[in-house]
């Protein structure tokens, strides 16, 4: 069972006894921009469903943004969420216990809402895929947060009396990169079967070590926890962290492979497993299997930038030009504000099609200066004068600062001069 992020964060106050935070709504009024931008191949949506889901996401963001806590709590289907979470326990909880947990969660969630808000708030959302079956919906969207960060997220909804309610939420980008591992101790607190407070603390310490980049320390804690009888609901989280840490250490290839095999037996559909499998194959220059695992990840939850990059590069290494272009096009469509995706698309296209296909994307990339300069840096590193000329044209049209234009004009001239010198040397 995949741990619920909603409960995962709600236990912050329960485990660490956080103080009550001031609940001051943001000053600015900025309604969310939610639009449907389905990926090619995503199931079609009828207009009524589209409208209802856009309305739900807009209300969701509005309640989070303005910190309307009570209204937000009413958007969550607590009964379903609790049933799914407690399903991993060996003893079936009775109705009284479920009710106590529900009341506890709602109180703790209200207390910690100012912290939780950072996980849920977004300025805009593009809905990339929606699967609707039997009154349930799974929404995958690309969002931009208040700091301009771009993430892919997933909501699980269930319809009751023609009203949609949330049963779970996941930040796919965080999960794939194990950024949320720092909070694993909170998840440990959900169960009393085999984990005491000492072990819960070790989970948290392991997560902090990962966040700090101290993988040797994280590895040492993992070895301590391996001998602990672990609740079923924690196994997937632990194995995800274990494989992530092992992938960062030299000389651990055999141990990583064993951990991946164990992970695959335990949670074969885990997005973290699929990502780690793809990454492991890519690091080993096994491009055929990189493609296999990256495709599985894309089919399961959609690609993030890392998996798109591995997929495109693997097709390029195998000289599969058609597939390389398809991956580059998918990446650029999924992440149109990624300079790396646009530069990859440029390189995958036939020369005669490059300017025609890429210029409109550069015309729209945001933020303009950051995106265009990063694209230009990549073109300069590749000695690609055509790409530099194109991005300079867009920079001028989008009125970037003169000093920025001068810098890249200089880079272009240096590249042209270097190529001329190389041509002269070749003729001698």
C-alpha positions as CSV (number, residue, x, y, z in Angstrom):
1,X,0.0,0.0,0.0
2,X,1.3,3.4,-0.9
3,X,1.5,5.7,2.2
4,X,-1.0,8.5,2.2
5,X,0.8,11.9,2.0
6,X,-2.1,13.6,3.6
7,X,-1.8,11.5,6.8
8,X,2.0,11.4,6.4
9,X,2.2,15.2,6.9
10,X,-0.7,15.5,9.3
11,X,1.2,13.5,11.9
12,X,3.9,16.2,12.1
13,X,2.3,17.8,15.1
14,X,1.4,14.5,16.8
15,X,5.0,13.1,16.7
16,X,7.1,16.2,17.2
17,X,4.6,18.3,19.3
18,X,4.9,21.3,17.1
19,X,3.5,24.6,18.5
20,X,0.4,26.2,17.1
21,X,1.3,28.5,14.2
22,X,-0.3,31.7,13.4
23,X,-2.9,31.2,10.6
24,X,-2.6,34.4,8.7
25,X,-3.9,34.3,5.1
26,X,-1.7,35.6,2.4
27,X,-2.3,39.3,1.5
28,X,-2.5,39.0,-2.2
29,X,-5.6,37.7,-4.0
30,X,-4.4,35.4,-6.8
31,X,-6.9,32.9,-8.0
32,X,-5.4,29.8,-9.5
33,X,-5.1,29.3,-13.2
34,X,-6.3,25.8,-13.9
35,X,-6.5,24.5,-17.5
36,X,-6.9,21.2,-19.3
37,X,-3.8,20.4,-21.4
38,X,-4.0,16.7,-21.9
39,X,-1.0,14.8,-23.1
40,X,-1.3,12.9,-26.4
41,X,-2.7,9.5,-25.7
42,X,-4.4,10.6,-22.5
43,X,-8.1,9.5,-22.2
44,X,-10.6,12.0,-23.6
45,X,-12.7,14.0,-21.2
46,X,-16.3,15.1,-21.8
47,X,-16.9,18.9,-21.3
48,X,-19.0,18.4,-18.1
49,X,-16.3,16.3,-16.4
50,X,-13.6,18.8,-17.5
51,X,-15.6,21.7,-16.0
52,X,-16.3,19.9,-12.8
53,X,-12.6,19.0,-12.2
54,X,-11.4,22.4,-13.1
55,X,-13.9,23.9,-10.7
56,X,-12.8,21.4,-8.0
57,X,-9.0,22.2,-8.4
58,X,-9.7,25.9,-8.4
59,X,-11.7,25.7,-5.2
60,X,-9.0,23.4,-3.7
61,X,-6.2,25.9,-4.5
62,X,-8.4,28.8,-3.3
63,X,-9.0,27.3,0.1
64,X,-5.4,26.3,0.5
65,X,-4.1,29.7,-0.7
66,X,-6.4,31.7,1.6
67,X,-6.0,29.2,4.4
68,X,-9.7,28.5,4.7
69,X,-9.0,25.4,6.8
70,X,-12.5,24.3,7.5
71,X,-13.5,24.6,3.9
72,X,-10.4,22.6,2.9
73,X,-11.2,19.8,5.4
74,X,-14.6,19.4,3.9
75,X,-13.0,18.6,0.5
76,X,-11.3,15.6,1.9
77,X,-13.0,12.2,2.2
78,X,-11.6,11.3,5.6
79,X,-13.4,8.0,5.9
80,X,-12.0,6.6,2.6
81,X,-8.5,7.9,3.4
82,X,-8.5,6.4,6.8
83,X,-9.8,3.0,5.6
84,X,-7.0,2.8,2.9
85,X,-4.3,3.8,5.4
86,X,-5.4,1.3,8.1
87,X,-5.8,-1.5,5.6
88,X,-2.1,-2.2,6.0
89,X,-2.5,-3.1,9.7
90,X,-2.8,-6.7,10.8
91,X,-5.8,-6.1,13.0
92,X,-8.9,-4.6,11.5
93,X,-9.8,-1.5,13.5
94,X,-13.3,-1.1,14.8
95,X,-15.6,1.9,14.1
96,X,-14.7,3.6,17.4
97,X,-11.0,3.5,16.6
98,X,-11.6,4.9,13.1
99,X,-13.7,7.7,14.5
100,X,-11.0,8.6,17.1
101,X,-8.3,8.6,14.4
102,X,-10.5,10.8,12.1
103,X,-11.1,13.3,14.9
104,X,-7.4,13.3,15.8
105,X,-6.3,13.8,12.2
106,X,-8.6,16.7,11.6
107,X,-7.4,18.4,14.7
108,X,-3.7,17.8,13.9
109,X,-4.2,18.7,10.3
110,X,-5.8,22.0,11.3
111,X,-2.9,22.8,13.7
112,X,-0.3,22.1,11.1
113,X,-2.0,23.6,8.1
114,X,0.4,26.5,7.7
115,X,3.2,23.9,7.1
116,X,1.1,21.5,5.0
117,X,0.0,24.4,2.8
118,X,3.5,24.5,1.2
119,X,2.9,20.9,-0.1
120,X,-0.5,21.7,-1.6
121,X,-0.5,25.3,-2.8
122,X,0.1,26.2,-6.4
123,X,-0.2,29.3,-8.6
124,X,-1.3,27.4,-11.7
125,X,-2.0,23.9,-12.8
126,X,-2.1,22.2,-16.2
127,X,-4.1,19.0,-16.1
128,X,-2.1,16.4,-18.2
129,X,-4.1,13.3,-17.7
130,X,-7.4,12.2,-16.0
131,X,-8.6,8.7,-15.5
132,X,-12.3,8.4,-14.5
133,X,-13.9,5.1,-13.6
134,X,-16.9,4.3,-11.4
135,X,-17.1,7.6,-9.7
136,X,-13.4,7.8,-9.0
137,X,-10.9,10.1,-10.7
138,X,-7.1,10.2,-10.7
139,X,-5.7,13.6,-11.9
140,X,-2.1,14.1,-12.9
141,X,-1.1,17.8,-13.4
142,X,1.9,20.0,-13.7
143,X,1.9,22.8,-11.2
144,X,4.0,25.9,-10.4
145,X,4.4,26.8,-6.8
146,X,4.8,30.2,-5.3
147,X,8.6,30.1,-5.7
148,X,8.3,29.3,-9.4
149,X,9.2,25.6,-8.9
150,X,7.6,23.1,-11.3
151,X,6.3,19.8,-10.0
152,X,4.1,17.0,-11.2
153,X,1.3,16.0,-8.8
154,X,-1.5,13.6,-8.5
155,X,-4.9,13.7,-6.8
156,X,-7.2,10.8,-6.1
157,X,-10.9,11.9,-6.0
158,X,-14.1,10.1,-5.2
159,X,-17.6,11.4,-6.0
160,X,-20.4,11.5,-3.4
161,X,-23.8,13.0,-4.2
162,X,-22.3,14.7,-7.4
163,X,-19.5,16.3,-5.3
164,X,-15.9,15.3,-5.7
165,X,-13.8,14.8,-2.5
166,X,-10.1,14.1,-2.2
167,X,-9.0,10.7,-0.9
168,X,-5.2,11.2,-1.3
169,X,-2.6,13.5,-2.8
170,X,0.9,12.9,-4.1
171,X,3.7,15.1,-5.3
172,X,5.2,12.8,-7.9
173,X,8.3,14.9,-8.4
174,X,9.1,14.8,-4.6
175,X,8.5,11.1,-4.4
176,X,10.7,10.2,-7.3
177,X,13.6,12.2,-6.0
178,X,13.0,11.1,-2.4
179,X,12.8,14.7,-1.2
180,X,10.0,13.7,1.2
181,X,12.2,11.1,2.9
182,X,13.0,13.5,5.7
183,X,9.5,13.0,7.1
184,X,9.6,9.2,7.2
185,X,9.7,9.2,11.0
186,X,6.2,10.7,11.0
187,X,4.9,7.8,8.9
188,X,6.6,5.4,11.3
189,X,4.4,6.9,14.0
190,X,1.3,5.6,12.3
191,X,1.9,2.1,13.5
192,X,2.8,0.4,16.8
193,X,3.7,-3.0,15.3
194,X,7.4,-3.4,15.7
195,X,8.6,0.2,15.6
196,X,9.3,2.1,18.8
197,X,10.1,5.8,19.2
198,X,13.8,5.0,18.8
199,X,13.3,3.5,15.4
200,X,10.9,6.3,14.4
201,X,13.7,8.8,15.2
202,X,16.2,6.8,13.2
203,X,13.8,7.0,10.2
204,X,13.8,10.7,10.5
205,X,17.6,10.9,11.0
206,X,18.1,8.8,7.9
207,X,15.9,11.3,6.0
208,X,17.8,14.3,7.3
209,X,21.1,12.6,6.3
210,X,19.7,12.1,2.7
211,X,18.6,15.7,2.6
212,X,22.1,16.8,3.7
213,X,23.8,14.6,1.1
214,X,25.4,12.5,3.8
215,X,24.8,9.2,2.2
216,X,27.4,7.3,4.3
217,X,25.5,8.3,7.4
218,X,22.2,7.4,5.9
219,X,23.6,4.0,4.8
220,X,24.8,3.3,8.4
221,X,21.3,4.0,9.7
222,X,19.7,1.8,7.0
223,X,21.9,-1.1,8.1
224,X,20.7,-0.6,11.7
225,X,17.1,-0.6,10.6
226,X,17.4,-3.7,8.4
227,X,17.2,-5.9,11.4
228,X,14.0,-4.3,12.7
229,X,10.7,-6.0,12.1
230,X,9.0,-3.4,10.0
231,X,5.3,-2.8,9.6
232,X,4.0,-3.6,6.1
233,X,2.9,-0.1,5.5
234,X,6.6,1.1,6.0
235,X,8.4,-1.4,3.8
236,X,7.8,0.4,0.5
237,X,9.0,3.7,2.0
238,X,12.1,2.1,3.5
239,X,13.1,0.2,0.4
240,X,12.7,3.4,-1.7
241,X,15.0,5.2,0.6
242,X,17.5,2.3,0.7
243,X,17.8,2.0,-3.1
244,X,18.1,5.8,-3.4
245,X,21.0,5.9,-0.9
246,X,22.7,2.9,-2.4
247,X,22.6,4.5,-5.9
248,X,24.6,7.4,-4.5
249,X,27.4,5.2,-3.1
250,X,30.4,3.8,-5.0
251,X,31.0,0.0,-4.9
252,X,27.5,-0.9,-3.9
253,X,26.3,-2.1,-7.2
254,X,25.6,-5.7,-6.1
255,X,23.8,-4.5,-2.9
256,X,21.8,-2.0,-5.0
257,X,20.7,-4.8,-7.4
258,X,19.6,-7.0,-4.4
259,X,17.7,-4.1,-2.9
260,X,16.0,-3.4,-6.2
261,X,15.0,-7.0,-6.5
262,X,13.5,-6.9,-3.0
263,X,11.8,-3.6,-3.8
264,X,10.3,-5.1,-6.9
265,X,8.8,-8.1,-5.1
266,X,7.3,-5.8,-2.4
267,X,6.0,-2.9,-4.6
268,X,6.3,-3.7,-8.3
269,X,4.2,-0.7,-9.3
270,X,6.0,1.9,-7.1
271,X,7.0,5.0,-9.1
272,X,10.2,5.2,-7.0
273,X,11.1,1.6,-8.0
274,X,10.5,2.3,-11.7
275,X,12.6,5.4,-11.5
276,X,15.4,3.7,-9.6
277,X,15.4,0.8,-12.1
278,X,15.6,3.2,-15.0
279,X,18.4,5.1,-13.3
280,X,20.4,2.0,-12.4
281,X,20.2,0.8,-16.0
282,X,21.1,4.2,-17.4
283,X,24.2,4.5,-15.1
284,X,25.3,1.1,-16.3
285,X,24.9,2.3,-19.9
286,X,22.2,-0.4,-20.4
287,X,20.1,1.8,-22.6
288,X,17.7,-0.9,-23.9
289,X,16.5,-1.6,-20.3
290,X,16.6,2.1,-19.4
291,X,14.0,2.5,-22.1
292,X,11.9,-0.4,-20.8
293,X,11.8,0.9,-17.2
294,X,11.3,4.6,-18.3
295,X,8.4,3.6,-20.4
296,X,6.8,1.7,-17.5
297,X,7.2,4.8,-15.3
298,X,5.6,7.0,-18.0
299,X,2.7,4.6,-18.3
300,X,2.2,4.5,-14.5
301,X,2.4,8.1,-13.5
302,X,3.8,10.1,-16.3
303,X,7.4,11.2,-16.8
304,X,9.4,13.7,-14.8
305,X,12.3,15.5,-16.3
306,X,14.8,12.9,-15.2
307,X,13.0,10.1,-16.9
308,X,12.3,12.0,-20.1
309,X,16.0,12.9,-20.2
310,X,17.1,9.2,-19.7
311,X,14.6,8.0,-22.3
312,X,15.6,10.5,-24.9
313,X,19.3,10.0,-24.3
314,X,19.0,6.2,-24.4
315,X,17.2,6.4,-27.8
316,X,20.0,8.7,-29.1
317,X,22.7,6.4,-27.9
318,X,21.1,3.5,-29.6
319,X,20.7,5.6,-32.8
320,X,17.0,5.2,-32.8
321,X,16.3,8.5,-34.4
322,X,12.5,8.2,-34.7
323,X,12.1,7.2,-31.1
324,X,14.7,9.8,-30.0
325,X,12.6,12.5,-31.7
326,X,9.3,11.2,-30.2
327,X,10.9,11.3,-26.7
328,X,12.2,14.8,-27.2
329,X,8.8,16.0,-28.5
330,X,7.1,14.4,-25.5
331,X,9.5,16.0,-23.1
332,X,9.1,19.5,-24.6
333,X,5.3,19.1,-24.6
334,X,5.3,17.9,-21.0
335,X,7.8,20.6,-19.8
336,X,7.6,23.5,-22.2
337,X,9.5,25.7,-19.8
338,X,12.5,23.4,-19.6
339,X,15.5,24.8,-21.6
340,X,17.0,21.3,-21.6
341,X,13.9,19.8,-23.1
342,X,13.8,22.5,-25.9
343,X,17.5,22.1,-26.6
344,X,17.1,18.3,-26.8
345,X,14.2,18.8,-29.2
346,X,16.4,21.1,-31.3
347,X,19.1,18.4,-31.5
348,X,16.6,15.6,-32.3
349,X,15.0,17.4,-35.2
350,X,16.2,17.5,-38.7
351,X,18.2,20.7,-39.3
352,X,15.6,22.0,-41.7
353,X,12.8,21.7,-39.1
354,X,14.7,23.1,-36.0
355,X,13.9,26.8,-36.2
356,X,10.3,26.2,-37.3
357,X,9.6,23.9,-34.3
358,X,11.7,25.4,-31.5
359,X,11.3,29.1,-32.0
360,X,7.6,29.2,-31.0
361,X,8.5,27.4,-27.8
362,X,11.3,29.8,-27.0
363,X,8.9,32.7,-27.7
364,X,6.7,31.4,-24.9
365,X,9.2,30.0,-22.3
366,X,8.9,31.5,-18.8
367,X,10.6,33.1,-17.0
368,X,12.1,34.5,-20.2
369,X,15.6,35.5,-19.1
370,X,16.3,32.4,-17.1
371,X,14.9,30.0,-19.8
372,X,16.6,31.7,-22.7
373,X,20.0,32.2,-21.1
374,X,20.0,28.5,-20.0
375,X,19.2,27.4,-23.6
376,X,21.9,29.7,-24.9
377,X,24.5,28.3,-22.4
378,X,23.7,24.8,-23.7
379,X,24.0,25.9,-27.3
380,X,27.4,27.6,-26.5
381,X,28.7,24.4,-24.8
382,X,27.8,22.4,-27.9
383,X,29.3,25.0,-30.3
384,X,25.9,25.3,-31.9
385,X,26.0,28.6,-33.7
386,X,22.6,28.1,-35.3
387,X,20.9,27.6,-31.9
388,X,22.8,30.6,-30.5
389,X,21.7,32.8,-33.4
390,X,18.1,31.7,-32.9
391,X,18.0,32.3,-29.2
392,X,19.6,35.7,-29.6
393,X,16.9,36.6,-32.0
394,X,14.3,35.6,-29.4
395,X,16.1,37.4,-26.7
396,X,16.0,40.6,-28.7
397,X,12.3,40.2,-29.5
398,X,11.6,39.6,-25.8
399,X,13.6,42.6,-24.8
400,X,16.1,41.0,-22.5
401,X,18.6,43.4,-20.8
402,X,21.4,44.8,-23.1
403,X,24.2,43.3,-21.0
404,X,22.7,39.8,-21.4
405,X,22.4,40.3,-25.1
406,X,26.0,41.6,-25.3
407,X,27.3,38.6,-23.4
408,X,25.8,36.1,-25.7
409,X,26.7,38.0,-28.8
410,X,30.3,37.8,-27.6
411,X,29.8,34.0,-27.1
412,X,28.4,33.6,-30.6
413,X,31.3,35.5,-32.1
414,X,33.8,33.5,-30.1
415,X,32.2,30.3,-31.4
416,X,32.2,31.5,-35.0
417,X,35.9,32.6,-34.7
418,X,36.9,29.2,-33.2
419,X,35.1,27.3,-36.0
420,X,36.9,29.5,-38.6
421,X,40.3,28.8,-37.0
422,X,39.5,25.1,-37.0
423,X,38.6,25.1,-40.6
424,X,41.8,26.9,-41.6
425,X,43.9,24.4,-39.6
426,X,42.1,21.5,-41.4
427,X,43.0,23.0,-44.8
428,X,46.7,23.2,-44.0
